Amino acid sequence: MLPVAILAGGLATRLHPITQTIPKALVEVAGKPFIDHQLEYLRKQGVTSVVLCIGHLGEMIQELVGDGSRWNMQVRYSPDGSVLLGTGGALKQALPMLGEQFFVLYGDSYLPIDFAEVQTAFINSDRLGLMTVLRNQNLWDRSNVQFEDGQLIEYNKEVITPQMHYIDYGLGVLEASALSSYPSGIGLDLSRVYNELSLKKQLTGYEVLERFYEIGSHQGIADTRTYLLQKITKDSL
């Protein structure tokens, strides 16, 4: 299984006051820090290598997670440093630890999806990137993906068109070379990288039919808690 980059460096201002003293990854959900749920789930998917891109209060994540041996996986860290790098800049900085191909997962997302199937779809696509997409119709957030007949036409977070009925589901796969043209050590949003890949016809789409869960908002935390508690009960039967 490809390594996974987890983007966990944001300031999480929407969750204040909780995230004024702890990073979002350590917010308690269903009885344990959210990062615990993420890493347990990734290990069940067959993932053995994770790189955590950390920023604000990131040392607290490092102290809790350690080297990943608790989950029988290798966890390494790529800190932003003194400059806020954004999601794309953080990935660029972490490339030496990620290799030529890797998954990209947001640090506040829990995604009911088969990583192996996504990896196979990416490899078979012969593109520089893959974005998982969900038919959204502006339900969870503003739809920002034009996806038709199995083809991703355009992803654009800034300029929304009437043809956009899908949304970024929260899991991507990238070739390291997709980031080669961007300078190192400066702020870069991953949405720009995805947008430019889509315009170059280098971003394939993978449609997901089940909703995603996230802890980026208080309502998101509540929904995710309910989902995880139900899942824990089901798994224990």
BAFI-3210 file (N, C-alpha, C; in Angstrom, 3 decimals, decimal comma, padded with zeros to 6 digits):
// residues 237
n [1|2|3|4|5|6|7|8|9|10|11|12|13|14|15|16|17|18|19|20|21|22|23|24|25|26|27|28|29|30|31|32|33|34|35|36|37|38|39|40|41|42|43|44|45|46|47|48|49|50|51|52|53|54|55|56|57|58|59|60|61|62|63|64|65|66|67|68|69|70|71|72|73|74|75|76|77|78|79|80|81|82|83|84|85|86|87|88|89|90|91|92|93|94|95|96|97|98|99|100|101|102|103|104|105|106|107|108|109|110|111|112|113|114|115|116|117|118|119|120|121|122|123|124|125|126|127|128|129|130|131|132|133|134|135|136|137|138|139|140|141|142|143|144|145|146|147|148|149|150|151|152|153|154|155|156|157|158|159|160|161|162|163|164|165|166|167|168|169|170|171|172|173|174|175|176|177|178|179|180|181|182|183|184|185|186|187|188|189|190|191|192|193|194|195|196|197|198|199|200|201|202|203|204|205|206|207|208|209|210|211|212|213|214|215|216|217|218|219|220|221|222|223|224|225|226|227|228|229|230|231|232|233|234|235|236|237]
n.u [000,845|000,490|002,314|000,841|000,131|-000,801|-002,536|-002,150|-001,782|-003,217|-004,755|-007,272|-009,395|-012,168|-012,939|-012,402|-013,124|-011,721|-009,488|-007,536|-005,793|-005,120|-004,144|-006,213|-006,185|-006,070|-008,482|-011,041|-012,987|-015,617|-014,472|-011,656|-008,589|-008,906|-006,945|-006,139|-008,321|-008,098|-005,538|-005,833|-007,781|-006,472|-004,443|-005,922|-006,644|-004,391|-002,275|001,060|002,891|003,066|003,094|002,987|002,021|002,672|001,845|000,717|000,872|001,857|003,764|002,484|000,940|002,970|004,083|002,021|001,482|003,957|006,323|004,611|004,506|002,637|000,491|001,522|002,846|004,855|005,381|006,151|007,312|006,661|007,299|005,917|007,580|008,939|007,420|004,121|003,019|000,801|-001,492|-000,552|002,121|003,094|002,962|004,815|007,167|007,316|007,951|010,493|010,144|007,994|008,176|007,671|004,952|001,882|-000,769|-003,026|-004,431|-006,801|-006,354|-008,594|-010,479|-012,597|-012,995|-015,156|-014,042|-012,444|-009,139|-007,350|-008,710|-008,885|-006,176|-005,531|-007,150|-005,908|-003,320|-003,962|-004,920|-002,939|-002,334|-001,232|-002,448|-005,127|-008,469|-010,839|-014,343|-017,614|-021,050|-022,751|-024,389|-024,394|-024,850|-023,156|-021,197|-020,152|-020,501|-017,763|-016,627|-016,584|-017,789|-018,278|-019,711|-017,846|-015,504|-013,264|-013,695|-013,186|-011,792|-012,430|-012,071|-012,504|-013,855|-016,992|-019,082|-022,240|-022,186|-020,990|-021,476|-020,394|-018,164|-014,934|-013,942|-012,077|-009,884|-006,930|-004,603|-001,260|001,371|004,761|005,956|003,931|004,120|006,434|006,886|006,385|007,650|009,752|009,207|007,404|004,072|001,435|-001,564|-003,220|-005,491|-004,997|-003,048|-004,523|-006,494|-004,973|-003,892|-006,269|-007,040|-005,046|-005,717|-004,734|-005,741|-007,478|-010,772|-012,465|-015,341|-017,238|-019,757|-020,717|-021,237|-018,841|-017,038|-016,157|-014,175|-014,096|-015,816|-018,166|-020,620|-019,808|-018,110|-020,012|-021,570|-019,599|-018,851|-021,229|-021,314|-018,885|-019,269|-021,419|-020,149|-018,142|-019,722|-020,966|-018,700|-017,949|-019,777]
n.v [-001,198|002,249|004,979|007,281|010,667|012,765|015,670|017,794|020,350|022,691|025,726|025,526|027,333|027,424|025,756|026,904|027,520|025,156|024,311|026,115|025,297|022,681|020,724|020,128|017,425|016,126|016,426|015,088|012,387|010,208|008,947|008,914|010,516|012,060|011,432|008,891|007,285|007,672|006,543|003,883|003,038|003,390|001,497|-000,877|-000,807|-001,592|000,114|001,014|003,003|006,330|009,828|012,604|015,800|018,541|021,459|024,076|023,627|021,117|019,513|018,311|016,352|014,715|013,863|012,282|010,322|009,284|007,000|005,445|002,752|001,649|001,145|-000,642|000,457|002,730|005,990|009,202|012,647|015,853|018,980|022,308|024,440|027,751|029,114|029,318|026,848|025,974|023,572|022,454|023,360|022,112|019,424|019,442|019,912|017,565|015,607|014,147|012,095|010,727|009,496|008,402|008,122|008,684|008,620|011,271|012,665|014,488|015,895|016,060|014,254|011,386|008,616|006,440|004,210|002,191|001,886|000,376|-000,073|002,538|003,114|001,293|002,305|004,771|004,009|002,697|004,811|006,388|009,060|012,151|012,670|011,778|012,328|011,682|011,775|012,996|012,921|015,810|018,109|020,609|019,958|019,200|021,091|023,817|022,663|021,729|020,396|019,364|016,555|014,095|011,315|009,535|010,962|013,404|016,681|019,356|020,742|023,264|025,430|028,079|029,322|028,663|026,678|026,108|023,485|021,989|019,470|017,857|017,124|017,454|014,566|014,052|012,352|011,848|010,931|011,262|011,803|012,454|014,176|015,872|018,056|019,276|021,649|023,731|026,179|025,565|025,856|027,953|029,362|027,351|026,259|023,164|022,978|024,592|023,113|020,795|022,008|023,009|020,640|019,420|021,092|020,546|018,053|016,033|014,971|012,441|011,164|009,562|008,100|008,195|006,712|006,839|009,010|011,376|011,853|014,382|016,501|019,224|021,137|022,003|020,701|018,774|017,252|016,177|014,575|012,802|011,577|010,174|008,393|006,923|005,756|004,066|002,412|001,267|-000,186|-001,983|-003,368|-004,721|-006,688]
n.w [000,000|-000,761|000,825|003,222|003,344|005,890|006,306|008,750|009,792|010,150|011,550|012,625|013,311|013,343|015,332|017,726|021,192|021,615|020,051|020,698|022,565|021,986|019,101|016,171|015,489|017,904|019,125|021,115|020,124|020,282|022,550|022,280|021,085|017,869|015,936|016,680|015,867|013,096|012,481|013,358|011,568|009,095|009,355|009,337|006,716|005,491|005,356|006,051|006,325|007,307|006,937|008,870|008,332|010,050|012,041|013,732|017,148|016,734|017,970|020,055|018,868|017,917|020,317|021,381|019,382|018,613|017,216|015,828|016,356|018,031|016,446|014,771|012,589|010,601|011,552|010,571|010,705|009,353|009,910|009,552|010,241|010,598|008,771|007,574|005,569|004,194|002,707|000,264|000,194|002,481|001,719|-000,383|001,062|002,482|000,650|000,403|002,269|001,354|-001,140|-004,607|-005,222|-003,496|-001,039|-000,139|002,654|004,470|007,699|009,276|008,497|008,166|006,335|004,835|002,822|000,292|000,293|-001,243|-003,649|-004,596|-004,936|-006,992|-009,053|-009,458|-010,318|-012,690|-014,158|-015,267|-014,765|-013,207|-010,840|-008,555|-007,575|-005,142|-005,423|-004,554|-005,248|-004,649|-004,765|-003,519|-000,847|001,423|001,288|-000,833|-004,097|-006,118|-008,223|-011,551|-012,881|-015,129|-016,783|-015,696|-015,886|-014,685|-015,170|-014,352|-011,409|-009,158|-006,653|-006,335|-008,504|-009,201|-011,218|-012,963|-013,793|-011,905|-009,769|-007,931|-005,143|-003,596|-002,010|-000,074|-000,075|-001,803|-004,446|-005,384|-007,768|-007,065|-008,860|-009,610|-008,035|-008,687|-010,110|-008,415|-006,153|-003,269|000,312|000,580|001,002|-000,185|-001,534|-001,590|-003,136|-005,331|-006,683|-007,366|-008,978|-011,156|-012,133|-012,984|-015,100|-016,872|-017,667|-016,086|-013,815|-012,480|-011,691|-008,975|-008,158|-005,183|-003,171|-000,613|002,168|003,560|006,672|009,027|011,195|011,195|012,036|014,656|014,309|012,525|014,174|015,935|014,175|013,300|015,687|016,319|014,119|014,489|017,020|016,464|014,632|016,225|018,027|016,238|015,234|017,491|017,871]
ca.u [000,000|001,252|002,319|-000,227|000,422|-001,944|-002,366|-002,636|-001,076|-004,054|-004,998|-008,580|-010,041|-013,613|-013,186|-012,083|-011,857|-011,097|-008,196|-006,562|-004,827|-004,723|-004,382|-007,466|-006,006|-006,197|-009,839|-011,609|-014,193|-015,977|-013,642|-010,206|-008,193|-009,312|-005,839|-006,174|-009,290|-007,550|-004,429|-006,395|-008,483|-005,477|-003,740|-006,843|-006,653|-003,127|-001,259|002,132|003,754|002,324|003,840|002,105|002,441|002,177|002,153|000,271|000,831|002,145|004,586|001,573|000,605|004,173|004,239|001,005|001,539|005,285|006,818|003,562|004,614|001,397|-000,411|002,338|003,169|005,884|004,872|007,186|006,747|007,194|006,766|005,948|008,662|008,574|006,534|002,922|003,215|-000,427|-001,587|000,335|003,500|003,453|003,222|006,077|008,255|007,356|008,216|011,585|009,683|006,800|008,467|007,180|003,485|001,386|-002,114|-003,137|-005,629|-006,923|-006,242|-009,875|-011,431|-012,738|-013,602|-015,508|-013,622|-011,443|-007,906|-006,738|-009,407|-008,477|-004,799|-005,568|-007,719|-004,875|-002,252|-004,499|-005,307|-001,769|-002,366|-000,378|-003,218|-006,494|-009,299|-012,112|-015,416|-018,939|-022,139|-022,966|-025,516|-024,267|-025,378|-022,175|-020,480|-020,352|-019,956|-016,636|-016,050|-017,367|-017,478|-019,293|-019,418|-016,634|-014,338|-013,163|-013,468|-012,516|-011,944|-012,127|-012,622|-012,741|-014,829|-017,988|-019,939|-023,475|-021,940|-020,306|-022,425|-019,616|-017,255|-013,748|-014,333|-011,098|-008,739|-006,325|-003,335|-000,429|002,768|005,610|006,241|002,831|004,492|007,812|006,992|006,101|008,826|009,731|009,346|006,447|002,694|000,789|-002,763|-003,390|-006,566|-004,380|-002,406|-005,588|-007,117|-004,092|-003,853|-007,517|-007,029|-004,077|-006,224|-003,851|-006,404|-008,589|-011,751|-012,947|-016,609|-017,591|-021,204|-021,052|-020,823|-017,624|-017,173|-015,054|-014,268|-013,717|-016,820|-018,805|-021,612|-019,043|-017,676|-021,181|-021,903|-018,520|-018,967|-022,343|-020,897|-017,845|-019,857|-022,190|-019,182|-017,500|-020,725|-021,128|-017,492|-017,813|-020,794]
ca.v [000,000|003,492|005,770|008,277|011,966|013,342|017,118|018,088|021,539|023,890|026,427|025,068|028,448|027,188|024,945|027,621|027,600|023,837|024,185|027,105|024,625|021,409|020,697|019,478|015,973|015,581|016,609|013,795|011,958|008,830|008,379|008,964|011,558|011,721|010,820|007,463|006,671|007,696|005,604|002,536|002,763|003,246|000,215|-001,912|-000,721|-002,123|001,168|000,788|004,178|007,585|011,057|013,637|017,174|019,211|022,876|024,633|022,673|019,796|018,695|017,535|015,161|013,882|013,268|011,244|009,255|008,674|006,460|004,649|001,315|001,224|000,661|-001,498|001,184|003,762|007,356|010,235|013,984|016,935|020,224|023,516|025,341|029,129|029,644|028,525|026,386|025,563|022,130|022,083|023,580|021,062|018,205|019,637|019,761|016,177|014,684|013,188|010,976|010,110|008,702|008,858|008,117|008,643|009,106|012,520|012,610|015,630|015,478|016,103|013,441|009,934|008,313|005,035|003,979|001,128|002,505|-000,469|000,186|003,876|002,995|000,612|003,249|005,768|003,398|002,402|006,044|006,986|010,508|012,612|012,765|011,251|012,932|011,014|012,771|012,588|013,754|016,637|019,020|021,670|019,487|019,281|022,347|024,197|021,724|022,381|019,474|018,922|015,139|013,597|010,056|008,939|011,796|014,656|017,744|020,473|021,040|024,668|025,842|029,515|029,682|027,596|026,735|025,327|022,077|021,342|018,816|016,976|017,776|016,690|013,679|014,178|011,460|011,957|010,246|012,123|011,573|013,520|015,123|016,845|019,223|019,662|023,002|024,722|026,428|025,030|026,754|029,065|028,923|026,817|025,497|021,961|023,203|025,124|021,986|019,982|022,781|023,059|019,286|019,155|021,844|019,874|016,695|015,128|014,593|011,513|011,167|008,269|008,435|007,520|006,790|006,999|010,319|011,461|012,419|015,305|017,181|020,604|022,008|021,370|019,760|017,661|016,418|015,451|013,536|011,811|010,829|009,231|007,356|006,071|004,959|003,003|001,498|000,524|-001,155|-002,995|-004,174|-005,530|-007,761]
ca.w [000,000|-000,811|002,067|003,364|003,951|006,597|006,431|010,106|010,246|010,145|012,814|013,118|014,015|013,477|016,525|018,967|021,928|021,816|019,376|021,138|023,448|021,388|017,652|015,797|015,466|019,258|019,633|021,494|019,411|020,639|023,609|022,084|020,142|016,504|015,199|016,996|014,954|011,745|012,330|013,458|010,315|008,030|009,511|008,865|005,248|004,985|005,317|007,028|006,388|007,381|007,216|009,410|008,071|011,254|012,194|015,010|018,264|016,174|018,873|020,895|018,064|017,900|021,646|021,565|018,367|018,612|015,941|015,187|016,654|018,697|015,387|013,907|011,367|010,751|011,455|010,574|010,843|008,535|010,468|008,717|010,606|010,932|007,734|007,321|004,201|003,536|002,445|-000,841|000,603|003,448|000,942|-001,097|002,029|002,963|-000,461|000,618|003,091|000,761|-002,328|-005,906|-005,236|-002,122|-000,725|000,606|003,480|005,372|009,095|009,993|007,729|008,350|005,038|004,574|001,442|000,130|-000,198|-002,280|-004,911|-005,031|-005,415|-008,291|-010,024|-009,745|-011,119|-014,024|-014,855|-015,915|-014,566|-012,102|-009,606|-008,458|-006,546|-004,876|-005,511|-004,087|-005,764|-003,468|-004,987|-002,499|000,434|002,509|001,085|-002,229|-005,086|-006,789|-009,191|-012,704|-013,087|-016,054|-017,469|-015,140|-016,149|-013,953|-016,147|-013,673|-009,978|-008,932|-005,363|-006,360|-009,540|-009,244|-012,405|-012,827|-014,130|-010,787|-008,872|-007,056|-004,197|-003,186|-000,911|001,004|-000,255|-003,123|-004,688|-006,224|-008,126|-006,538|-009,942|-009,711|-007,235|-009,028|-010,675|-007,380|-005,309|-001,905|001,440|000,592|001,124|-001,388|-001,192|-002,402|-004,097|-006,555|-007,364|-007,959|-010,056|-012,322|-012,691|-013,697|-016,352|-017,755|-017,888|-015,354|-012,560|-012,685|-010,611|-008,471|-007,493|-003,936|-003,003|000,810|002,667|004,369|008,021|009,293|012,491|010,966|012,642|015,819|013,791|011,966|015,300|016,427|013,190|013,288|016,939|016,157|013,174|015,061|018,101|015,819|014,035|017,323|018,506|015,198|015,156|018,706|017,869]
c.u [000,878|001,265|001,211|000,332|-000,854|-001,660|-002,997|-002,018|-001,905|-004,262|-006,349|-009,334|-011,542|-013,946|-012,744|-013,318|-011,123|-009,670|-007,244|-005,482|-004,391|-004,926|-005,648|-007,352|-006,206|-007,565|-010,441|-012,917|-014,448|-014,929|-012,150|-009,853|-008,477|-008,201|-005,751|-007,121|-008,723|-006,478|-004,898|-007,040|-007,503|-004,755|-004,619|-006,929|-005,362|-002,019|-000,219|003,044|002,911|003,304|002,830|002,711|001,826|002,605|001,808|000,103|001,144|002,968|003,713|001,123|001,774|004,362|003,251|001,218|002,882|005,674|005,799|003,564|003,373|000,396|000,312|002,558|004,274|005,236|006,057|006,508|007,458|006,591|006,877|007,195|008,127|007,600|005,327|002,907|001,907|-000,383|-000,651|001,796|003,988|003,758|004,568|007,253|008,422|007,763|009,378|011,168|008,576|007,083|007,762|005,660|002,985|-000,067|-001,994|-004,478|-005,657|-006,992|-007,530|-010,918|-011,409|-013,583|-013,882|-015,238|-012,558|-010,187|-007,273|-007,392|-009,023|-007,066|-004,758|-006,094|-006,684|-003,801|-002,729|-004,798|-004,175|-001,812|-001,473|-001,128|-004,575|-007,199|-010,555|-013,196|-016,749|-019,983|-022,758|-024,186|-025,583|-024,787|-024,385|-021,410|-020,751|-019,731|-018,879|-015,953|-017,050|-016,901|-018,597|-018,818|-018,092|-015,372|-014,387|-012,775|-012,710|-012,822|-011,567|-012,844|-013,046|-013,853|-015,793|-018,871|-021,189|-023,284|-021,300|-021,328|-021,714|-018,705|-016,068|-014,089|-013,319|-009,915|-008,229|-005,105|-002,540|000,891|003,572|005,872|005,128|003,154|005,830|007,938|006,771|007,333|008,652|009,739|008,424|005,027|002,099|-000,399|-002,889|-004,500|-006,030|-003,735|-003,455|-006,242|-006,254|-003,905|-005,113|-007,539|-006,055|-004,505|-005,320|-004,438|-007,585|-009,533|-012,181|-014,203|-016,863|-019,085|-021,645|-020,487|-019,524|-017,964|-015,952|-015,275|-013,841|-014,688|-017,444|-019,881|-020,931|-018,561|-018,842|-021,556|-020,869|-018,566|-020,071|-021,950|-019,896|-018,380|-020,680|-021,251|-018,501|-018,447|-020,882|-019,930|-017,328|-018,803|-020,237]
c.v [001,245|004,187|006,817|009,536|012,484|014,815|017,575|019,360|022,795|024,485|026,080|026,144|028,231|026,406|025,642|027,635|026,263|023,818|025,346|026,459|023,253|021,480|019,893|017,955|015,329|015,837|015,236|013,540|010,498|008,190|008,398|010,087|011,117|011,029|009,321|006,730|006,594|006,622|004,157|002,119|002,553|001,908|-000,943|-001,939|-001,267|-001,100|000,910|001,997|005,446|008,727|012,111|015,009|018,035|020,673|023,320|023,546|021,246|018,897|017,858|016,263|014,186|013,164|012,124|010,052|008,533|008,154|005,568|003,184|000,778|000,668|-000,267|-000,838|002,191|005,130|008,316|011,603|014,975|018,245|021,386|024,347|026,736|029,757|028,730|028,131|026,092|024,092|021,672|022,251|022,542|019,755|018,294|019,395|018,310|015,171|013,708|011,967|010,175|009,251|009,238|008,928|007,985|009,099|010,456|012,508|013,839|015,140|015,527|015,183|011,968|009,458|006,819|004,701|002,890|001,735|001,695|-000,224|001,554|003,835|002,350|001,544|004,298|005,192|003,143|003,661|006,663|008,518|010,860|012,674|012,120|011,994|012,085|012,078|012,152|013,509|014,493|017,537|020,110|021,263|019,715|020,595|022,730|023,156|022,428|021,497|019,200|017,517|014,540|012,323|009,458|009,755|013,077|015,750|018,912|020,462|022,493|025,138|027,313|029,915|028,516|027,779|025,878|023,841|021,294|020,795|017,928|017,806|016,854|015,883|013,699|013,232|011,625|011,061|011,126|011,459|012,735|014,584|016,139|018,133|019,824|021,099|024,097|024,926|025,887|026,165|027,947|028,502|028,480|025,990|024,307|022,136|023,788|024,008|021,130|020,708|022,748|021,680|019,001|019,866|021,254|018,447|015,645|014,723|013,691|011,566|009,758|008,552|007,539|007,734|006,993|008,310|010,239|012,030|013,286|015,993|018,640|021,613|021,277|020,371|018,542|016,706|015,568|014,312|012,418|010,962|009,773|008,077|006,389|005,212|003,803|001,949|000,639|-000,535|-002,299|-003,941|-005,100|-006,702|-009,047]
c.w [000,000|000,553|002,043|004,011|004,601|006,838|007,746|010,668|010,356|011,529|013,427|013,882|014,205|014,737|017,816|019,878|022,081|021,278|019,669|022,008|022,945|019,876|017,338|015,839|016,833|019,881|019,934|020,759|019,771|021,549|023,412|021,108|018,701|015,728|015,488|016,053|013,533|011,559|012,456|012,136|009,158|008,131|009,045|007,341|004,640|004,884|006,406|007,190|006,310|007,639|007,653|009,140|009,163|011,285|013,593|016,072|017,825|017,081|019,809|020,173|018,096|019,230|021,857|020,640|018,363|017,235|015,238|015,535|017,361|017,685|014,414|012,544|011,663|010,559|011,559|010,488|009,939|009,039|009,481|008,989|010,867|009,941|007,576|005,846|003,466|003,184|001,333|-000,488|001,592|002,736|000,224|-000,151|002,476|001,893|-000,210|001,449|002,421|-000,459|-003,561|-005,996|-003,801|-002,064|-000,005|001,337|004,389|006,819|009,881|009,362|008,129|007,177|004,876|003,106|001,423|-000,496|-001,323|-003,632|-005,475|-005,607|-006,795|-009,374|-010,422|-010,660|-012,551|-014,838|-015,665|-015,861|-013,385|-010,780|-009,713|-007,333|-006,378|-004,824|-005,092|-004,708|-004,586|-003,576|-003,908|-001,121|001,566|002,468|-000,364|-003,159|-005,899|-007,837|-010,315|-013,062|-013,926|-016,733|-017,014|-015,340|-015,313|-014,947|-015,525|-012,180|-009,794|-007,668|-005,375|-007,327|-009,732|-010,483|-012,187|-013,116|-012,977|-009,789|-007,839|-006,156|-003,932|-001,935|000,235|000,936|-001,672|-003,227|-005,649|-006,586|-007,552|-007,596|-010,143|-008,968|-007,657|-009,516|-009,639|-006,497|-003,900|-000,886|001,452|000,656|-000,204|-000,948|-002,142|-003,432|-005,396|-007,364|-008,070|-009,132|-011,316|-012,947|-013,506|-015,041|-017,365|-018,103|-017,236|-014,006|-012,883|-011,487|-010,245|-007,662|-006,287|-003,704|-001,561|001,334|003,473|005,744|008,300|010,635|012,360|011,550|013,824|015,374|013,199|013,048|015,801|015,483|013,202|014,545|016,830|015,256|013,806|016,199|017,534|015,226|015,101|017,855|017,519|015,144|016,356|018,761|017,287]
res [m|l|p|v|a|i|l|a|g|g|l|a|t|r|l|h|p|i|t|q|t|i|p|k|a|l|v|e|v|a|g|k|p|f|i|d|h|q|l|e|y|l|r|k|q|g|v|t|s|v|v|l|c|i|g|h|l|g|e|m|i|q|e|l|v|g|d|g|s|r|w|n|m|q|v|r|y|s|p|d|g|s|v|l|l|g|t|g|g|a|l|k|q|a|l|p|m|l|g|e|q|f|f|v|l|y|g|d|s|y|l|p|i|d|f|a|e|v|q|t|a|f|i|n|s|d|r|l|g|l|m|t|v|l|r|n|q|n|l|w|d|r|s|n|v|q|f|e|d|g|q|l|i|e|y|n|k|e|v|i|t|p|q|m|h|y|i|d|y|g|l|g|v|l|e|a|s|a|l|s|s|y|p|s|g|i|g|l|d|l|s|r|v|y|n|e|l|s|l|k|k|q|l|t|g|y|e|v|l|e|r|f|y|e|i|g|s|h|q|g|i|a|d|t|r|t|y|l|l|q|k|i|t|k|d|s|l]
***
